[in-house]
Amino acid sequence: MAEHSEHSEHIVSPLVYMAIFSALARYAERRTRLVIVCAIFWLAIMLALTLSDYQTRQPRTSRFIPPAIYHA
C-alpha cells in the first residue's frame, strides 16, 4: 500500500498545480490569457516536431552496434 502512495504523489501534485493554474488563468487579464494560449500552442508545436522526429527514425537492431554502420 505504501508503494501506491509514493507513486500517486507524482500524479496528484501536477494535477493540483494545473488546477490552481487554470483557476488563476480563468480570472486573469486578457494579456495573461494570450500568453498562456501562446505557451500551450508552442508546447503543441514542440511535441509535434518531437513525435514526428521519433516516428521517422529507423529502428536499430542492436544497441551495441553504433548507428553509423546502419547508414553506411
Order of alpha helices (4+ residues) and beta strands (2+ residues): alpha-alpha
